[in-house]
């Protein structure tokens, strides 16, 4: 049996970031991760950071590599109707920029920081279960190498993703969930090729496409595909041809192709659970919410959750102030619902839905034309895209 102040369930970016910030504030914690470190680092995820996420990483001393390797952006392009384009100019309208920096690199940085600080991360922890969450003495059990272990704590942080044990530990009569599925997926590939200078979203009659980036020699591209498509249906040559067909020549001709080093198909989902707490357990990141990747909000929402939760736990342990913990769910959910709404709107704007008729498409095209004409409309979308400031 061990004892600590906070057990963090989940060793992805959210859990590691929370562990790091708690440690900086002198709050003992232990991270439990179901998978191996190699598995966690092999997951390909988000790559675009809001200004607030960048500021957070800088404030806690985790920006050296990001500032060196990440690519700052004043905004992103939307192209449609085969040739028309507009720039979501976040720098012009908000004075803030976004940064392309892969989640894998962030996770590597977080692991290095926890290792350097002597942080306790227990990977390959099986059958993790939180107990007695509505008491003042919760505990967590897990198995490793066939032996059962118990960790007593004061709080549990559920950072273990959509399929994790944390949210499922909340009784059905307490938890309320909201979900929307989308009738298509994203086929994504990664290639060791120089990316386009800017992030570019495309709305085309063949479907949505996205040109993104990770670093100066690592590109990430996506095309909208059917949910029943298989990876074997999409050899590299077909993917590159389809991708280029969905971009105007100005961008298509500049795309450098090469062998894919990773390829995957992901369904799109919007999901929010309320509340983001139960007794002495608090949810953060994908354990509480999922947004479609169109708005680049998933990892950034996890970071804002961690910011609010780390602040609340620090207030409790340093000042015996429980108010921030009482308000955590309400504060976090305000940002979550804003991101869910924005991601849904951007997904609706940029994708072709199977149920669309000519009216749907013409209104979609008119909305994009309106954005290109209206300074106020563009300012509103730029403000949401770059990320609203954290509440203090």
PyMOL commands that set and color helices and strands:
alter all, ss='L'
color gray80, all
select helices_A, chain A and resi 13-24+37-42+51-59+64-69+90-94+103-116+165-168+231-233+236-245+249-252+285-287+293-295+298-319+323-350+358-373+375-386
alter helices_A, ss='H'
color red, helices_A
select strands_A, chain A and resi 2-3+6-9+29-32+48-49+71-73+75-80+84-89+98-100+120-122+126-131+139-144+147-152+155-158+176-191+200-203+209-215+218-225+260-274+277-278+281-283+289-290
alter strands_A, ss='S'
color yellow, strands_A
deselect
rebuild
show_as cartoon
